[in-house]
Amino acid sequence: TGYPLAVDSMYGQQDAFYLSEVKGKKYQLGKQQEERPLMSRVSLHAYELSFVHPFTGEKVAVAAPLPKDFRAVLNQLRKWAAE
């Protein structure tokens, strides 16, 4: 679709997602602190998949909740992106 993922070092421009990216100037670290990424993996997740079983013909559905780091990124985007 032409839109890179938030974290995608192969097709996008970032290999990690940092809180400072959404908080901007409101984000401050202490002098001896180093910012840790909220997510440092490809930001792609399938919440639910379904398919027809090739032998039985039955519909199979699999659901996987969002991982902790994914939830953290979404929470911060919801909180800070509107400001």
C-alpha positions in Angstrom: 0.0 0.0 0.0 3.0 2.3 0.1 3.1 2.9 3.8 6.1 1.5 5.8 5.7 -0.1 9.2 6.6 1.9 12.2 9.6 -0.4 12.7 11.0 -2.1 9.7 14.7 -1.8 8.9 14.4 -3.6 5.6 11.6 -1.6 3.8 11.2 1.3 6.2 13.7 3.7 7.8 13.7 2.6 11.4 15.0 -0.4 13.3 13.3 0.7 16.6 10.5 2.9 17.9 11.2 5.4 20.7 8.8 7.3 22.9 10.6 10.6 22.0 9.3 10.2 18.5 5.7 10.9 19.7 6.4 13.1 22.7 8.8 15.4 20.9 10.2 18.1 23.1 8.1 16.9 26.1 10.4 13.9 26.3 13.3 14.4 28.7 16.0 12.1 29.9 18.4 12.6 32.8 22.0 13.3 31.9 23.2 9.7 32.5 20.1 8.0 31.0 19.9 6.5 27.5 16.5 6.1 25.9 15.4 2.5 25.4 13.1 1.7 22.5 9.5 0.8 23.1 9.8 -1.7 20.2 12.9 -3.0 18.5 11.4 -5.5 16.1 9.3 -5.5 13.0 6.0 -3.9 14.0 3.7 -6.4 12.3 1.1 -8.6 14.1 -1.8 -10.7 12.9 -4.4 -10.5 15.6 -6.7 -13.0 14.0 -6.3 -15.4 11.1 -8.8 -17.8 9.6 -8.6 -20.4 6.8 -10.4 -23.4 5.5 -8.8 -26.6 6.6 -7.5 -28.4 3.4 -8.7 -31.9 4.5 -11.8 -31.3 6.6 -13.2 -28.2 4.9 -13.9 -26.7 8.3 -13.1 -23.1 9.1 -10.2 -22.7 11.4 -9.7 -19.4 13.3 -6.7 -18.5 15.4 -6.4 -15.4 17.6 -3.3 -14.0 19.2 -3.5 -11.0 21.6 -1.1 -8.1 21.0 2.3 -8.6 22.6 3.3 -6.3 25.5 5.6 -4.1 23.4 3.0 -3.6 20.7 0.4 -2.6 23.3 2.9 -0.1 24.8 3.5 1.5 21.5 -0.2 1.8 20.7 -0.9 3.2 24.2 1.7 5.9 23.8 0.5 6.8 20.3 -3.0 7.2 21.6 -1.8 9.3 24.5 0.6 11.6 22.8 -0.1 11.7 19.0 -3.3 13.8 19.5 -1.3 16.6 21.3 
